[in-house]
Amino acid sequence: MAGTVLVSGGSGYIAGFLIRQLLAEGWTVHATVRSLSREAQLRPLLGGTADTLRFFAADLTADAGWAEAMAGCSHVAHVASPFRADAPRHEDELIIPAREGVLRALRYARDAGVTRFVQTSSVAAIAYGHGKGVFEFTERDWTNLDGADVYAYVKSKTIAERAARDWVASEGGGMEFVSVNPAAVLGPVWSGDFSPSIEVVRQLLSGALPGCPDLGFGIVDVRDVADLHVRALTAPGIAGERFIASGPFLKIADVATVLKANLGPQARKVPTRKLPDWLVRTVALFNPVIRQVTGELGNVRGASSNHAQSRLGWTMRPVEESILDCARSLIERGVVKV
């Protein structure tokens, strides 16, 4: 099954791998970017022809371009959402474009006759606000926005997915809605526009981290996330469902161990000692990026991908492969000097 699919955020990390897989499987792709000046750079990286890959200028915060981008599309993968490595001055810098962007895309998709809409949500919409401890979450769980550990990005993903589901229930007509909820996305870097989750590997390799704080995350490969999106676009009978995309939960020290064990001299700057919690909290007093995740110290937020595997036949590559492919590509592209 292949038709015409819109992929929003076409210059992004996940979107790049998704677009390449869709093109390889015979789809025609409409990709939205904030500026058409990106097309000359992106086209040779993504492949396709002028007939099979078309670029459209469209922004999450404005109506311009969305009707043209949606025209003729039967499917949508709404990947675009604000995500930044630093801490925003105000949470609305992330929340408003995330919520309004998905609602804007949904409206234009419905009006264009789109039959299946897949939103890239996040484990952030599932696994936060539940207090301290060791958890194993499923698609039935939702982040509690009143939790002390809920920061701007987590709020943005939770609010955007809830808003999308509420809108589809009341105004979506016959359009089917599905969400994909990835954990931290690692894997090879294909351009300079990669996910902030890559920052952990970059900082470990570069020696920017003096040690390993007691923080962790589920890890999933970007290529497997792209594949799950394709399955969510095409599998019958899954309207309304959520699909977690997450492999094992690893602490930063575990990631460092994988790098040290496999990269030889290229991992010489990777720290091995663990940073005590008191030191992390002290640094957080002066660093807003660290401050927003200090509530994560000691937590284990596992998330099960059993539903995606059993319902869609989805599989994941070993987490070590994702970490090492990420690290080697950062070195090869000169993002990290080792």
Summary of the structure (lengths in Angstrom):
residues: 338
radius of gyration: 19.4
end to end distance: 44.7
largest distance: 57.5
contacts: 1162
relative contact order: 0.14
helix: 43%
strand: 17%
